[in-house]
Amino acid sequence: MLERQALDRVHRIGQTRNVLAICYVVIGPASIEEYIRRKQTWKLNLLSASFNESTTGRATAVKGMLEDLRNTLGQSS
């Protein structure tokens, strides 16, 4: 997720001093931040599942991803 990328950028090889990272996020039931966070989590889960599932499981996951994308774009199946 984005926070992980930011923390990785803060930590550099040879870093000897402590670093404080603060993340301000506005989260609400209909906020764009919450929508993006859900999508990031879903994509991480899909990636993880693709390494752990059979071909049939991957196909089902991809179908779910396409359906979610269609719903997001307001298109029917």
PDB file with one MODEL, atoms N, CA, C and O in Angstrom:
MODEL        1
ATOM      1  N   MET A   1       0.832  -1.170   0.000  1.00  0.00           N
ATOM      2  CA  MET A   1       0.000   0.000   0.000  1.00  0.00           C
ATOM      3  C   MET A   1       0.883   1.240   0.000  1.00  0.00           C
ATOM      4  O   MET A   1       2.097   1.159   0.186  1.00  0.00           O
ATOM      5  N   LEU A   2       0.267   2.356  -0.206  1.00  0.00           N
ATOM      6  CA  LEU A   2       1.001   3.604  -0.350  1.00  0.00           C
ATOM      7  C   LEU A   2       1.837   3.912   0.882  1.00  0.00           C
ATOM      8  O   LEU A   2       2.963   4.394   0.763  1.00  0.00           O
ATOM      9  N   GLU A   3       1.298   3.637   2.062  1.00  0.00           N
ATOM     10  CA  GLU A   3       2.049   3.906   3.286  1.00  0.00           C
ATOM     11  C   GLU A   3       3.324   3.071   3.345  1.00  0.00           C
ATOM     12  O   GLU A   3       4.362   3.538   3.816  1.00  0.00           O
ATOM     13  N   ARG A   4       3.240   1.849   2.870  1.00  0.00           N
ATOM     14  CA  ARG A   4       4.428   0.984   2.857  1.00  0.00           C
ATOM     15  C   ARG A   4       5.499   1.561   1.939  1.00  0.00           C
ATOM     16  O   ARG A   4       6.683   1.542   2.272  1.00  0.00           O
ATOM     17  N   GLN A   5       5.083   2.073   0.786  1.00  0.00           N
ATOM     18  CA  GLN A   5       6.044   2.685  -0.137  1.00  0.00           C
ATOM     19  C   GLN A   5       6.718   3.883   0.512  1.00  0.00           C
ATOM     20  O   GLN A   5       7.932   4.056   0.405  1.00  0.00           O
ATOM     21  N   ALA A   6       5.932   4.702   1.180  1.00  0.00           N
ATOM     22  CA  ALA A   6       6.486   5.897   1.824  1.00  0.00           C
ATOM     23  C   ALA A   6       7.479   5.511   2.916  1.00  0.00           C
ATOM     24  O   ALA A   6       8.543   6.120   3.025  1.00  0.00           O
ATOM     25  N   LEU A   7       7.147   4.518   3.716  1.00  0.00           N
ATOM     26  CA  LEU A   7       8.057   4.083   4.777  1.00  0.00           C
ATOM     27  C   LEU A   7       9.338   3.495   4.193  1.00  0.00           C
ATOM     28  O   LEU A   7      10.423   3.702   4.737  1.00  0.00           O
ATOM     29  N   ASP A   8       9.214   2.767   3.092  1.00  0.00           N
ATOM     30  CA  ASP A   8      10.412   2.220   2.449  1.00  0.00           C
ATOM     31  C   ASP A   8      11.308   3.327   1.923  1.00  0.00           C
ATOM     32  O   ASP A   8      12.532   3.196   1.953  1.00  0.00           O
ATOM     33  N   ARG A   9      10.719   4.416   1.440  1.00  0.00           N
ATOM     34  CA  ARG A   9      11.516   5.538   0.955  1.00  0.00           C
ATOM     35  C   ARG A   9      12.245   6.231   2.097  1.00  0.00           C
ATOM     36  O   ARG A   9      13.362   6.719   1.925  1.00  0.00           O
ATOM     37  N   VAL A  10      11.603   6.274   3.271  1.00  0.00           N
ATOM     38  CA  VAL A  10      12.217   6.929   4.427  1.00  0.00           C
ATOM     39  C   VAL A  10      13.428   6.132   4.898  1.00  0.00           C
ATOM     40  O   VAL A  10      14.449   6.707   5.274  1.00  0.00           O
ATOM     41  N   HIS A  11      13.309   4.798   4.875  1.00  0.00           N
ATOM     42  CA  HIS A  11      14.396   3.943   5.339  1.00  0.00           C
ATOM     43  C   HIS A  11      15.401   3.757   4.211  1.00  0.00           C
ATOM     44  O   HIS A  11      15.058   3.233   3.152  1.00  0.00           O
ATOM     45  N   ARG A  12      16.579   4.164   4.426  1.00  0.00           N
ATOM     46  CA  ARG A  12      17.639   4.030   3.429  1.00  0.00           C
ATOM     47  C   ARG A  12      18.751   3.150   3.981  1.00  0.00           C
ATOM     48  O   ARG A  12      18.938   3.054   5.194  1.00  0.00           O
ATOM     49  N   ILE A  13      19.473   2.521   3.096  1.00  0.00           N
ATOM     50  CA  ILE A  13      20.614   1.711   3.513  1.00  0.00           C
ATOM     51  C   ILE A  13      21.607   2.625   4.217  1.00  0.00           C
ATOM     52  O   ILE A  13      21.974   3.681   3.701  1.00  0.00           O
ATOM     53  N   GLY A  14      22.030   2.209   5.389  1.00  0.00           N
ATOM     54  CA  GLY A  14      22.976   3.003   6.153  1.00  0.00           C
ATOM     55  C   GLY A  14      22.323   4.005   7.085  1.00  0.00           C
ATOM     56  O   GLY A  14      23.018   4.753   7.774  1.00  0.00           O
ATOM     57  N   GLN A  15      20.990   4.032   7.118  1.00  0.00           N
ATOM     58  CA  GLN A  15      20.281   4.961   8.008  1.00  0.00           C
ATOM     59  C   GLN A  15      20.599   4.596   9.453  1.00  0.00           C
ATOM     60  O   GLN A  15      20.378   3.459   9.870  1.00  0.00           O
ATOM     61  N   THR A  16      21.112   5.550  10.214  1.00  0.00           N
ATOM     62  CA  THR A  16      21.469   5.279  11.610  1.00  0.00           C
ATOM     63  C   THR A  16      20.594   6.056  12.586  1.00  0.00           C
ATOM     64  O   THR A  16      20.532   5.711  13.766  1.00  0.00           O
ATOM     65  N   ARG A  17      19.925   7.086  12.116  1.00  0.00           N
ATOM     66  CA  ARG A  17      19.093   7.891  13.007  1.00  0.00           C
ATOM     67  C   ARG A  17      17.643   7.418  12.951  1.00  0.00           C
ATOM     68  O   ARG A  17      17.182   6.914  11.927  1.00  0.00           O
ATOM     69  N   ASN A  18      16.936   7.586  14.058  1.00  0.00           N
ATOM     70  CA  ASN A  18      15.522   7.239  14.091  1.00  0.00           C
ATOM     71  C   ASN A  18      14.734   8.193  13.202  1.00  0.00           C
ATOM     72  O   ASN A  18      15.064   9.373  13.090  1.00  0.00           O
ATOM     73  N   VAL A  19      13.694   7.667  12.577  1.00  0.00           N
ATOM     74  CA  VAL A  19      12.850   8.455  11.688  1.00  0.00           C
ATOM     75  C   VAL A  19      11.411   8.318  12.155  1.00  0.00           C
ATOM     76  O   VAL A  19      10.957   7.218  12.470  1.00  0.00           O
ATOM     77  N   LEU A  20      10.699   9.429  12.200  1.00  0.00           N
ATOM     78  CA  LEU A  20       9.288   9.425  12.569  1.00  0.00           C
ATOM     79  C   LEU A  20       8.464   9.659  11.311  1.00  0.00           C
ATOM     80  O   LEU A  20       8.643  10.667  10.628  1.00  0.00           O
ATOM     81  N   ALA A  21       7.570   8.738  11.004  1.00  0.00           N
ATOM     82  CA  ALA A  21       6.696   8.878   9.834  1.00  0.00           C
ATOM     83  C   ALA A  21       5.267   9.032  10.328  1.00  0.00           C
ATOM     84  O   ALA A  21       4.787   8.226  11.124  1.00  0.00           O
ATOM     85  N   ILE A  22       4.595  10.062   9.857  1.00  0.00           N
ATOM     86  CA  ILE A  22       3.212  10.329  10.245  1.00  0.00           C
ATOM     87  C   ILE A  22       2.355  10.292   8.995  1.00  0.00           C
ATOM     88  O   ILE A  22       2.705  10.885   7.974  1.00  0.00           O
ATOM     89  N   CYS A  23       1.242   9.601   9.077  1.00  0.00           N
ATOM     90  CA  CYS A  23       0.332   9.486   7.942  1.00  0.00           C
ATOM     91  C   CYS A  23      -1.025  10.057   8.339  1.00  0.00           C
ATOM     92  O   CYS A  23      -1.654   9.585   9.286  1.00  0.00           O
ATOM     93  N   TYR A  24      -1.462  11.062   7.617  1.00  0.00           N
ATOM     94  CA  TYR A  24      -2.785  11.642   7.839  1.00  0.00           C
ATOM     95  C   TYR A  24      -3.704  11.155   6.730  1.00  0.00           C
ATOM     96  O   TYR A  24      -3.443  11.387   5.550  1.00  0.00           O
ATOM     97  N   VAL A  25      -4.774  10.482   7.110  1.00  0.00           N
ATOM     98  CA  VAL A  25      -5.710   9.959   6.127  1.00  0.00           C
ATOM     99  C   VAL A  25      -7.126  10.271   6.588  1.00  0.00           C
ATOM    100  O   VAL A  25      -7.482  10.042   7.744  1.00  0.00           O
ATOM    101  N   VAL A  26      -7.918  10.791   5.679  1.00  0.00           N
ATOM    102  CA  VAL A  26      -9.329  11.035   5.963  1.00  0.00           C
ATOM    103  C   VAL A  26     -10.090   9.812   5.484  1.00  0.00           C
ATOM    104  O   VAL A  26     -10.122   9.513   4.290  1.00  0.00           O
ATOM    105  N   ILE A  27     -10.699   9.114   6.421  1.00  0.00           N
ATOM    106  CA  ILE A  27     -11.427   7.907   6.048  1.00  0.00           C
ATOM    107  C   ILE A  27     -12.874   8.054   6.492  1.00  0.00           C
ATOM    108  O   ILE A  27     -13.156   8.361   7.650  1.00  0.00           O
ATOM    109  N   GLY A  28     -13.760   7.835   5.578  1.00  0.00           N
ATOM    110  CA  GLY A  28     -15.183   7.844   5.844  1.00  0.00           C
ATOM    111  C   GLY A  28     -15.831   6.820   4.938  1.00  0.00           C
ATOM    112  O   GLY A  28     -15.181   6.289   4.037  1.00  0.00           O
ATOM    113  N   PRO A  29     -17.085   6.538   5.160  1.00  0.00           N
ATOM    114  CA  PRO A  29     -17.730   5.484   4.380  1.00  0.00           C
ATOM    115  C   PRO A  29     -17.774   5.762   2.875  1.00  0.00           C
ATOM    116  O   PRO A  29     -17.847   4.824   2.082  1.00  0.00           O
ATOM    117  N   ALA A  30     -17.730   7.027   2.474  1.00  0.00           N
ATOM    118  CA  ALA A  30     -17.822   7.339   1.043  1.00  0.00           C
ATOM    119  C   ALA A  30     -16.631   8.161   0.554  1.00  0.00           C
ATOM    120  O   ALA A  30     -16.719   8.812  -0.488  1.00  0.00           O
ATOM    121  N   SER A  31     -15.527   8.141   1.287  1.00  0.00           N
ATOM    122  CA  SER A  31     -14.375   8.960   0.888  1.00  0.00           C
ATOM    123  C   SER A  31     -13.562   8.255  -0.194  1.00  0.00           C
ATOM    124  O   SER A  31     -13.560   7.027  -0.284  1.00  0.00           O
ATOM    125  N   ILE A  32     -12.881   9.038  -1.003  1.00  0.00           N
ATOM    126  CA  ILE A  32     -12.027   8.473  -2.051  1.00  0.00           C
ATOM    127  C   ILE A  32     -10.871   7.701  -1.426  1.00  0.00           C
ATOM    128  O   ILE A  32     -10.409   6.709  -1.989  1.00  0.00           O
ATOM    129  N   GLU A  33     -10.403   8.152  -0.266  1.00  0.00           N
ATOM    130  CA  GLU A  33      -9.316   7.443   0.417  1.00  0.00           C
ATOM    131  C   GLU A  33      -9.744   6.033   0.810  1.00  0.00           C
ATOM    132  O   GLU A  33      -8.980   5.079   0.661  1.00  0.00           O
ATOM    133  N   GLU A  34     -10.976   5.907   1.315  1.00  0.00           N
ATOM    134  CA  GLU A  34     -11.480   4.589   1.708  1.00  0.00           C
ATOM    135  C   GLU A  34     -11.637   3.698   0.475  1.00  0.00           C
ATOM    136  O   GLU A  34     -11.314   2.511   0.523  1.00  0.00           O
ATOM    137  N   TYR A  35     -12.125   4.258  -0.612  1.00  0.00           N
ATOM    138  CA  TYR A  35     -12.278   3.502  -1.858  1.00  0.00           C
ATOM    139  C   TYR A  35     -10.920   2.992  -2.344  1.00  0.00           C
ATOM    140  O   TYR A  35     -10.783   1.822  -2.700  1.00  0.00           O
ATOM    141  N   ILE A  36      -9.934   3.862  -2.355  1.00  0.00           N
ATOM    142  CA  ILE A  36      -8.592   3.477  -2.803  1.00  0.00           C
ATOM    143  C   ILE A  36      -7.992   2.435  -1.870  1.00  0.00           C
ATOM    144  O   ILE A  36      -7.364   1.482  -2.331  1.00  0.00           O
ATOM    145  N   ARG A  37      -8.175   2.603  -0.572  1.00  0.00           N
ATOM    146  CA  ARG A  37      -7.657   1.632   0.398  1.00  0.00           C
ATOM    147  C   ARG A  37      -8.282   0.256   0.179  1.00  0.00           C
ATOM    148  O   ARG A  37      -7.585  -0.757   0.234  1.00  0.00           O
ATOM    149  N   ARG A  38      -9.595   0.215  -0.069  1.00  0.00           N
ATOM    150  CA  ARG A  38     -10.261  -1.066  -0.339  1.00  0.00           C
ATOM    151  C   ARG A  38      -9.703  -1.711  -1.603  1.00  0.00           C
ATOM    152  O   ARG A  38      -9.470  -2.919  -1.634  1.00  0.00           O
ATOM    153  N   LYS A  39      -9.487  -0.904  -2.649  1.00  0.00           N
ATOM    154  CA  LYS A  39      -8.942  -1.436  -3.902  1.00  0.00           C
ATOM    155  C   LYS A  39      -7.524  -1.968  -3.702  1.00  0.00           C
ATOM    156  O   LYS A  39      -7.178  -3.025  -4.229  1.00  0.00           O
ATOM    157  N   GLN A  40      -6.710  -1.249  -2.951  1.00  0.00           N
ATOM    158  CA  GLN A  40      -5.340  -1.704  -2.697  1.00  0.00           C
ATOM    159  C   GLN A  40      -5.343  -3.024  -1.938  1.00  0.00           C
ATOM    160  O   GLN A  40      -4.594  -3.942  -2.273  1.00  0.00           O
ATOM    161  N   THR A  41      -6.183  -3.115  -0.921  1.00  0.00           N
ATOM    162  CA  THR A  41      -6.273  -4.346  -0.137  1.00  0.00           C
ATOM    163  C   THR A  41      -6.749  -5.494  -1.009  1.00  0.00           C
ATOM    164  O   THR A  41      -6.219  -6.603  -0.938  1.00  0.00           O
ATOM    165  N   TRP A  42      -7.755  -5.222  -1.834  1.00  0.00           N
ATOM    166  CA  TRP A  42      -8.292  -6.251  -2.713  1.00  0.00           C
ATOM    167  C   TRP A  42      -7.222  -6.744  -3.680  1.00  0.00           C
ATOM    168  O   TRP A  42      -7.102  -7.949  -3.903  1.00  0.00           O
ATOM    169  N   LYS A  43      -6.445  -5.830  -4.257  1.00  0.00           N
ATOM    170  CA  LYS A  43      -5.391  -6.209  -5.196  1.00  0.00           C
ATOM    171  C   LYS A  43      -4.291  -7.014  -4.513  1.00  0.00           C
ATOM    172  O   LYS A  43      -3.769  -7.965  -5.094  1.00  0.00           O
ATOM    173  N   LEU A  44      -3.935  -6.639  -3.282  1.00  0.00           N
ATOM    174  CA  LEU A  44      -2.934  -7.419  -2.550  1.00  0.00           C
ATOM    175  C   LEU A  44      -3.442  -8.830  -2.288  1.00  0.00           C
ATOM    176  O   LEU A  44      -2.692  -9.798  -2.415  1.00  0.00           O
ATOM    177  N   ASN A  45      -4.720  -8.948  -1.921  1.00  0.00           N
ATOM    178  CA  ASN A  45      -5.307 -10.264  -1.686  1.00  0.00           C
ATOM    179  C   ASN A  45      -5.360 -11.080  -2.973  1.00  0.00           C
ATOM    180  O   ASN A  45      -5.104 -12.284  -2.953  1.00  0.00           O
ATOM    181  N   LEU A  46      -5.687 -10.439  -4.088  1.00  0.00           N
ATOM    182  CA  LEU A  46      -5.727 -11.131  -5.374  1.00  0.00           C
ATOM    183  C   LEU A  46      -4.343 -11.643  -5.755  1.00  0.00           C
ATOM    184  O   LEU A  46      -4.196 -12.781  -6.202  1.00  0.00           O
ATOM    185  N   LEU A  47      -3.347 -10.811  -5.580  1.00  0.00           N
ATOM    186  CA  LEU A  47      -1.974 -11.217  -5.888  1.00  0.00           C
ATOM    187  C   LEU A  47      -1.552 -12.395  -5.022  1.00  0.00           C
ATOM    188  O   LEU A  47      -0.963 -13.359  -5.511  1.00  0.00           O
ATOM    189  N   SER A  48      -1.857 -12.309  -3.739  1.00  0.00           N
ATOM    190  CA  SER A  48      -1.518 -13.397  -2.824  1.00  0.00           C
ATOM    191  C   SER A  48      -2.242 -14.678  -3.220  1.00  0.00           C
ATOM    192  O   SER A  48      -1.650 -15.757  -3.219  1.00  0.00           O
ATOM    193  N   ALA A  49      -3.522 -14.555  -3.557  1.00  0.00           N
ATOM    194  CA  ALA A  49      -4.312 -15.728  -3.933  1.00  0.00           C
ATOM    195  C   ALA A  49      -3.810 -16.344  -5.230  1.00  0.00           C
ATOM    196  O   ALA A  49      -3.887 -17.560  -5.404  1.00  0.00           O
ATOM    197  N   SER A  50      -3.302 -15.532  -6.133  1.00  0.00           N
ATOM    198  CA  SER A  50      -2.846 -16.066  -7.420  1.00  0.00           C
ATOM    199  C   SER A  50      -1.649 -17.002  -7.255  1.00  0.00           C
ATOM    200  O   SER A  50      -1.411 -17.866  -8.099  1.00  0.00           O
ATOM    201  N   PHE A  51      -0.909 -16.830  -6.181  1.00  0.00           N
ATOM    202  CA  PHE A  51       0.221 -17.718  -5.929  1.00  0.00           C
ATOM    203  C   PHE A  51      -0.187 -18.949  -5.131  1.00  0.00           C
ATOM    204  O   PHE A  51       0.561 -19.925  -5.069  1.00  0.00           O
ATOM    205  N   ASN A  52      -1.367 -18.911  -4.522  1.00  0.00           N
ATOM    206  CA  ASN A  52      -1.787 -19.996  -3.645  1.00  0.00           C
ATOM    207  C   ASN A  52      -2.929 -20.832  -4.200  1.00  0.00           C
ATOM    208  O   ASN A  52      -3.255 -21.867  -3.619  1.00  0.00           O
ATOM    209  N   GLU A  53      -3.545 -20.427  -5.294  1.00  0.00           N
ATOM    210  CA  GLU A  53      -4.722 -21.122  -5.795  1.00  0.00           C
ATOM    211  C   GLU A  53      -4.420 -21.889  -7.074  1.00  0.00           C
ATOM    212  O   GLU A  53      -3.398 -21.688  -7.729  1.00  0.00           O
ATOM    213  N   SER A  54      -5.348 -22.767  -7.396  1.00  0.00           N
ATOM    214  CA  SER A  54      -5.259 -23.499  -8.657  1.00  0.00           C
ATOM    215  C   SER A  54      -5.615 -22.561  -9.807  1.00  0.00           C
ATOM    216  O   SER A  54      -5.996 -21.411  -9.591  1.00  0.00           O
ATOM    217  N   THR A  55      -5.486 -23.061 -11.012  1.00  0.00           N
ATOM    218  CA  THR A  55      -5.840 -22.268 -12.193  1.00  0.00           C
ATOM    219  C   THR A  55      -7.307 -21.860 -12.144  1.00  0.00           C
ATOM    220  O   THR A  55      -7.646 -20.735 -12.511  1.00  0.00           O
ATOM    221  N   THR A  56      -8.176 -22.754 -11.698  1.00  0.00           N
ATOM    222  CA  THR A  56      -9.599 -22.440 -11.584  1.00  0.00           C
ATOM    223  C   THR A  56      -9.820 -21.312 -10.589  1.00  0.00           C
ATOM    224  O   THR A  56     -10.627 -20.415 -10.835  1.00  0.00           O
ATOM    225  N   GLY A  57      -9.116 -21.351  -9.478  1.00  0.00           N
ATOM    226  CA  GLY A  57      -9.242 -20.289  -8.474  1.00  0.00           C
ATOM    227  C   GLY A  57      -8.789 -18.948  -9.014  1.00  0.00           C
ATOM    228  O   GLY A  57      -9.397 -17.919  -8.718  1.00  0.00           O
ATOM    229  N   ARG A  58      -7.730 -18.949  -9.802  1.00  0.00           N
ATOM    230  CA  ARG A  58      -7.246 -17.703 -10.411  1.00  0.00           C
ATOM    231  C   ARG A  58      -8.255 -17.159 -11.408  1.00  0.00           C
ATOM    232  O   ARG A  58      -8.501 -15.953 -11.456  1.00  0.00           O
ATOM    233  N   ALA A  59      -8.838 -18.045 -12.201  1.00  0.00           N
ATOM    234  CA  ALA A  59      -9.833 -17.611 -13.183  1.00  0.00           C
ATOM    235  C   ALA A  59     -11.031 -16.984 -12.484  1.00  0.00           C
ATOM    236  O   ALA A  59     -11.564 -15.975 -12.947  1.00  0.00           O
ATOM    237  N   THR A  60     -11.454 -17.573 -11.381  1.00  0.00           N
ATOM    238  CA  THR A  60     -12.559 -17.017 -10.609  1.00  0.00           C
ATOM    239  C   THR A  60     -12.188 -15.652 -10.052  1.00  0.00           C
ATOM    240  O   THR A  60     -13.008 -14.734 -10.067  1.00  0.00           O
ATOM    241  N   ALA A  61     -10.972 -15.509  -9.565  1.00  0.00           N
ATOM    242  CA  ALA A  61     -10.519 -14.231  -9.017  1.00  0.00           C
ATOM    243  C   ALA A  61     -10.466 -13.160 -10.101  1.00  0.00           C
ATOM    244  O   ALA A  61     -10.840 -12.012  -9.860  1.00  0.00           O
ATOM    245  N   VAL A  62     -10.006 -13.530 -11.291  1.00  0.00           N
ATOM    246  CA  VAL A  62      -9.938 -12.566 -12.395  1.00  0.00           C
ATOM    247  C   VAL A  62     -11.341 -12.164 -12.829  1.00  0.00           C
ATOM    248  O   VAL A  62     -11.587 -10.992 -13.113  1.00  0.00           O
ATOM    249  N   LYS A  63     -12.268 -13.125 -12.884  1.00  0.00           N
ATOM    250  CA  LYS A  63     -13.656 -12.791 -13.220  1.00  0.00           C
ATOM    251  C   LYS A  63     -14.223 -11.806 -12.208  1.00  0.00           C
ATOM    252  O   LYS A  63     -14.917 -10.858 -12.577  1.00  0.00           O
ATOM    253  N   GLY A  64     -13.927 -12.032 -10.934  1.00  0.00           N
ATOM    254  CA  GLY A  64     -14.388 -11.117  -9.892  1.00  0.00           C
ATOM    255  C   GLY A  64     -13.797  -9.731 -10.062  1.00  0.00           C
ATOM    256  O   GLY A  64     -14.480  -8.728  -9.857  1.00  0.00           O
ATOM    257  N   MET A  65     -12.524  -9.675 -10.438  1.00  0.00           N
ATOM    258  CA  MET A  65     -11.868  -8.389 -10.645  1.00  0.00           C
ATOM    259  C   MET A  65     -12.502  -7.647 -11.821  1.00  0.00           C
ATOM    260  O   MET A  65     -12.739  -6.442 -11.735  1.00  0.00           O
ATOM    261  N   LEU A  66     -12.776  -8.353 -12.915  1.00  0.00           N
ATOM    262  CA  LEU A  66     -13.409  -7.723 -14.072  1.00  0.00           C
ATOM    263  C   LEU A  66     -14.817  -7.242 -13.741  1.00  0.00           C
ATOM    264  O   LEU A  66     -15.220  -6.159 -14.167  1.00  0.00           O
ATOM    265  N   GLU A  67     -15.554  -8.028 -12.996  1.00  0.00           N
ATOM    266  CA  GLU A  67     -16.903  -7.623 -12.594  1.00  0.00           C
ATOM    267  C   GLU A  67     -16.854  -6.379 -11.709  1.00  0.00           C
ATOM    268  O   GLU A  67     -17.673  -5.472 -11.860  1.00  0.00           O
ATOM    269  N   ASP A  68     -15.914  -6.340 -10.804  1.00  0.00           N
ATOM    270  CA  ASP A  68     -15.758  -5.173  -9.939  1.00  0.00           C
ATOM    271  C   ASP A  68     -15.397  -3.938 -10.761  1.00  0.00           C
ATOM    272  O   ASP A  68     -15.900  -2.844 -10.503  1.00  0.00           O
ATOM    273  N   LEU A  69     -14.532  -4.117 -11.743  1.00  0.00           N
ATOM    274  CA  LEU A  69     -14.155  -3.005 -12.617  1.00  0.00           C
ATOM    275  C   LEU A  69     -15.359  -2.509 -13.415  1.00  0.00           C
ATOM    276  O   LEU A  69     -15.565  -1.304 -13.553  1.00  0.00           O
ATOM    277  N   ARG A  70     -16.150  -3.442 -13.937  1.00  0.00           N
ATOM    278  CA  ARG A  70     -17.363  -3.041 -14.665  1.00  0.00           C
ATOM    279  C   ARG A  70     -18.313  -2.261 -13.764  1.00  0.00           C
ATOM    280  O   ARG A  70     -18.880  -1.249 -14.176  1.00  0.00           O
ATOM    281  N   ASN A  71     -18.485  -2.735 -12.535  1.00  0.00           N
ATOM    282  CA  ASN A  71     -19.359  -2.032 -11.588  1.00  0.00           C
ATOM    283  C   ASN A  71     -18.824  -0.643 -11.290  1.00  0.00           C
ATOM    284  O   ASN A  71     -19.591   0.316 -11.202  1.00  0.00           O
ATOM    285  N   THR A  72     -17.520  -0.529 -11.136  1.00  0.00           N
ATOM    286  CA  THR A  72     -16.904   0.763 -10.854  1.00  0.00           C
ATOM    287  C   THR A  72     -17.129   1.731 -12.008  1.00  0.00           C
ATOM    288  O   THR A  72     -17.381   2.917 -11.794  1.00  0.00           O
ATOM    289  N   LEU A  73     -17.036   1.221 -13.225  1.00  0.00           N
ATOM    290  CA  LEU A  73     -17.209   2.063 -14.406  1.00  0.00           C
ATOM    291  C   LEU A  73     -18.673   2.252 -14.791  1.00  0.00           C
ATOM    292  O   LEU A  73     -18.986   3.010 -15.709  1.00  0.00           O
ATOM    293  N   GLY A  74     -19.568   1.560 -14.084  1.00  0.00           N
ATOM    294  CA  GLY A  74     -20.994   1.713 -14.352  1.00  0.00           C
ATOM    295  C   GLY A  74     -21.475   0.954 -15.565  1.00  0.00           C
ATOM    296  O   GLY A  74     -22.465   1.343 -16.186  1.00  0.00           O
ATOM    297  N   GLN A  75     -20.792  -0.127 -15.917  1.00  0.00           N
ATOM    298  CA  GLN A  75     -21.190  -0.929 -17.068  1.00  0.00           C
ATOM    299  C   GLN A  75     -21.796  -2.229 -16.585  1.00  0.00           C
ATOM    300  O   GLN A  75     -21.423  -2.740 -15.530  1.00  0.00           O
ATOM    301  N   SER A  76     -22.723  -2.762 -17.349  1.00  0.00           N
ATOM    302  CA  SER A  76     -23.309  -4.049 -16.988  1.00  0.00           C
ATOM    303  C   SER A  76     -22.481  -5.175 -17.585  1.00  0.00           C
ATOM    304  O   SER A  76     -21.663  -4.950 -18.477  1.00  0.00           O
ATOM    305  N   SER A  77     -22.696  -6.391 -17.089  1.00  0.00           N
ATOM    306  CA  SER A  77     -21.913  -7.549 -17.537  1.00  0.00           C
ATOM    307  C   SER A  77     -22.166  -7.874 -18.968  1.00  0.00           C
ATOM    308  O   SER A  77     -21.584  -8.821 -19.498  1.00  0.00           O
TER     309      SER A  77
ENDMDL
END
